[in-house]
Structures are given as structure tokens and as C-alpha cells.
Amino acid sequence: MSERAVMDVTTVAVLGAGTMGHGIAHAAMAAGYRTVLYDVSPAQLDRGQAAIDAVIHKGIELGKVAADDAAAMRGRLRLATVVAEAVREADIVIEAAPENIDLKLSLFRAVEAAAPAHAVLASNTSALSITEMSAVLANPGRMGGMHFFNPVHRMKLVEVVKALDTTAETIAVMEAVSAKMGKETVLVRESPGFITTRINALIGNEAFYMLQDGVASARDIDKGLKLGLNHPMGPFELVDLVGLDTRLSILQYLHKMLGEKFRPCPLLEQHVRDGRLGRKVGKGVYDY
């Protein structure tokens, strides 16, 4: 893909209208891209659109977004419940589906069958193998990783991930799109958990072991990391935001790939079995 092709990216398709998907779609809209948000569930699409509208409205209230700009931004969004319809004009497709490898493989097969040949394909996965995903493509070089962070409209980082066959041209497009969205990037050679997930999983898991061993309360562990290490959120506040089931799934994968130091803490597993999944259900380490 040429430098001109990088500059000619105009349409972004985002697959998945959950927390990360609608956040990425908002970032694309705000950057001036025509944006298509796909989800198999119309109800999830409605929730995603409502969440985008809430972020835009908050921007207007804070004086960060002009009313005319907000209207133009909303006008750049289209919703779709069929993959082929979502990606048919896309210059880049960013997958933000749940962390299930079989689901992602199925999605990318459908994307390749319908997207333009020049389109770059990216996964927002925080831990799964992008090389494994790209292996289902006839042209694996067109695929890489774009790992955004929650909440997308506030977090400045995107981990750009180079899989085994990812080309320099694909990386250039992912970096250029990230920059236009107002993000900083780091380039990571594919490895389980990349940079941030791998380190954060260790911190969060160790926090659960400390809580299990009675070293300190959850609130004091959170307070210690915020005030002593300048973390913006404590590990338990963060896991409640991310979802305890999501964190457990990531740890299980890292344990399988990288060994014993990532073995999930039994207390975390107990919380998940008990349905304490975090803010999304009103109870996690803390009650909401």
C-alpha cells in the first residue's frame, strides 16, 4: 500500500458495538472518517449509538465540541447488522468483538469475502494471536493489531501490533489512522498480552493474591497504588471496570502461553463463579 493509499483512508468499519467498539467508532467519527458500526444485535447497536451520543453531548457541555461539529460527527455514522454491508466500502476494518478466537476467525473470513482488496484489517484484541487470525486470510500481510484502551475517548494509547506477516504498509496505515484519531502509538511484535495487558494482568493478579492472603483491604491496595505509584486507578477499580470475567479469560490465556507466573488467583476465579463480574452487573470487588 502506497503513501497515497494511507492518505486516502476515508471509511472505517468497526465490528462490534460493545464498550470498545462504540468507543473506537466515536474516535473514527471525531477524526472525520465515515464510520460504519456493525453488530449482529440491533439492541446492542442502539446501546452503542446511545453511548456515542452521550460522549458527544458531554463534549458539547464541556465546550470541547461545537454544536455544528457534533451534528457533522453524527452524520458520519452508519449502523449495520450484516458484515458484508458494513465492510463493502471500508478502507480499514477494526474488529472489536468479544475475546473469542473462533468468533474472530469467523468474522475475518466474512470480512475478507466482502471488503475491498485494499482494505487493512485490524483486531482490537488485548491478548489473542493476530497471527492466528490472519492465517485464515488469503493475504495475511494486510492484517495487524490496533489495541485501544477504555474509555477510548480519554485514553491516548494504541498498541499497533505486528503479526508474523504484517507488512510495513499495513503498519503505516494503522499508525496514520491512530494519529488522526488523536492517539499515540507504540509498535509491538506480537507476543501474548503485548505490552500493557501482560504487565497489567500481573499487577491485577498479584493484587488478588494480596487480598486473598489478607495483606490489606481492596480499598487500601487501590489507594496504595494510586498514591504511592501514581496509577490513575487502583487494580481493583480497574478490574471492576474491565470485567472480572474478561480479566480471568486473559489470565487463563497468558497462563497457557507464558507459564505459571500468570496462573489466575483462586479468589478471582471465585468472584467470577459468584457472578461478581464488575460494574456491568453492579458488583465486582466493590458493590455499585
N, C-alpha and C positions, 0 to 999 in steps of 0.2 A: 504494500500500500504506500503510495507516494505522499510527500508532504502536502500536496494539494488535497489528497483524499482526507488527510487529517483535518484540514481546514474546512472541508465540505461536509462534515458531520452536521446534520440538521435535525435528525429524528432519532429519539431514544425510546426504545421499548423496555419496559420494566415488567418482569414476570413475577407476580406475587404482590398482593395488596395489603400484606400484614404490616407490622411496625416498621421493618426495614424497607419493604417495597414502597410503601407510600411516602416514606421519608426520602428515598432516592428519587422517586418521581417528582416530589416537590423541588428537590435540588436541581433536577433537569429543567423543570418549568421555569424556575427562578433564573437559570442560566441562559434562557432564551431558546431552548430546544423545544421543538414539537415533541410531545410526550404521549406515549400510549401506555396505560396501566392495565395489565392483564391479571385476571384471577378467574378460576373456574367457578367461584361463588359470587353471584350478583350481590348478595348481602355483604360479603367481605369488600367488594368493590365500593359499595355505598359507604361502608365504615371508613375505608381508605380515603375516599373523596372528602368525607366529612372531616377527617383528621387533617388533610391538606388545607381545607378551608379554614380550620381553626388556627393553623400556623400562620396562614396569610393574614387572617383577621387580627391576630396578635401583633403581627408586624405593622399593620396599619395603626393599631392603637399605640404602639411604641414610637411611631413616627419613622420607622425604618423602611416602610413600603408606602409609596403614594397610591392613592385610590385608582388612578388610571393604570399604573403598573400592575396593580393587583388584578384588575379586570383583564388586562392583556395576558397575565400569567394564567388565569383560569381558562382563558380561551385557547391556550396551548395544550390543554389536557383532553385526551380522548380515552374512553374506557372500552375494554374488550373482554369477552368471555371465551373467545376462540383463539388459540395460539396463532394459527395461520393469519388471522385478521390482524392480530397485534403486531406481528413482525414483518409483514409484507413490504413495508416501506422503510424499515429500520436501517440506520447506519451503524448502530451499536445496540445490542441486546444485553441487558443486565438482569440476570436471574437472581431472584431473592425469595425462592421457595423454601419451605421448611427443610431442615437439615436431614434429609433422607436421600441417600445416594441413588436408589432406584427411581425415585421421583425425578431427580435432577437428570439422570440419564435419559429418561423418557421425554422430558421436556426438551433437551437439546437435540434429540433425534427429530422431534416435531419442528423445532426451530430451523434446523438445517434444511429440512424439506421445503420450508416456506419463505425463509428470509433471503434477501438479495445476496448474491455471491460475495459481494464486497464487505458485507456486514461483519463487524467484530463481535464476538460472543464473549461475555464475561460472567463469572459467577461471584456472588457476594458471600459465598461460604466462608465461615470462620475457621474451619478445620479440615473439611473433606478434601480429597485429592482432585485437583483440577486436571491433572494428567489423566486420571481415570475417566473423568467426564469427557475430556477432549478426544479420548480414544474411540468414542462412538462416532466421531465426525470423519468425513472423507478428507477434510483439510484441518487437522488438529492445530496447525500453526495460527489459525485465526482466533484461538481462544486463550484467555488468561483469567486472572482473578482481579476483582475490584472489591476489596473488603472495606465497607463503610462502617461507621460506628453510630451508636444510638445515644441521643437523638441526632439524626443526620443533619438537621438544620443548624445545630450548635457545634457539632464535633468536626474538627478541621482535617482529620487524617483520613486518607485512603491508602490501604496497603495494596500496591499493584504487584500481582504475583505472576512470576514467570514459571509456567509449567515446562515440561520436558521439551515440547516442540514449539512453544510460543515464539513467534517471530518478533524481531525488533520493531517492525512496522505496527504490529498489534499492540506492543507495549507503548509505542508513541501515541497511538490513538487513545488508549486508556489514560495515559498521563495527561494528554491535552484536554480530554473531556473532564477529568477530575479538576484540572486547573480552572477551566471555565466555570465549573460549579463552585469555585472558591476554596478548593481543598488543596492541602499539601499532600505530597505522596512520598512513600518510601518504596523502594524496589526490593522484593523478596524472592529468592529462589525457593520454589515450592518445597515446603517441609511441613510436617504435621503441626498445625496451630500457628504457622507463620511466626511473626514476632510477638504480637500483643496477646493473642489468645493463649499461646504457650506459657508466657510468663504470668498472665493474669489467672490462668487455671491453677497454677501452682500456688499463687498467693491465696486465692479463694479457698482452695482445698486445705491448705495449711491453717487458715482461719477456722475452718470447721473442726479440724483436729484439735486446735487450741480450745474451742468451745466445748467439744466433747470431753476433753481432759480437765475442764474446769479451770483453765489458766486465767480466764477473765470472762466477763459477760460479753454478749454480742455488741452491746452499745459501747462498752469500753474498748473493745478491739477496734470497732469502727472509728471511735474518737481518737485512739492512738495513732492509727494510720493517717487520719485526716490532719491532725495537729502536729504529729511527730515526723511524718514523711511527706506531708503536703499533698496527699492524694485528695482529689476533689470529692470523692465518695469513699466510704468505708467498704470493705469486701462484702459485708452482708447487705448493706444498702444496694450495692451493685448487683449482687446475685438475685435479690428480690426484683430488681428492675429487669434484668435479663431473662429470668425464669430459672428456677432450680432444676427443672427437667431438662432445659437446654444445657445448663452447665454440666449436669450429670452425663448427658449424652456426649458432650465434648470430652469430658474426662475419661469416659469409657473408651472412646476412640483413641485418645492420646496414650492411655494405658496399654491398649493393644499395640500401638505403633512404636511407642518410646519406652515402655517398661514400667517398673514398679513405682518409681517416684510419682507417677500420675494415678496410682490406684485411688479410686474415689473413697472419701471418708465415709464410714458407715452411717454417721449422723446425717450426712447429706442424703444418702440413699433412703434413710428412714423418713426424712422430711418429704421426699418425693412420693414414697409409698403412702404417706398420710395425706397426700393431696395438697401439701403446703408448697405451692409452686411459685409463689411470689405475688407481686402487685396485681397481676392479671386475674387472680382468683380471690384477692382480698386478704391473703395470708401467706406468709413465707417464713423467713426467720422472724420477721415482725408481723403484727396484725395491722391491717389498714381499714 
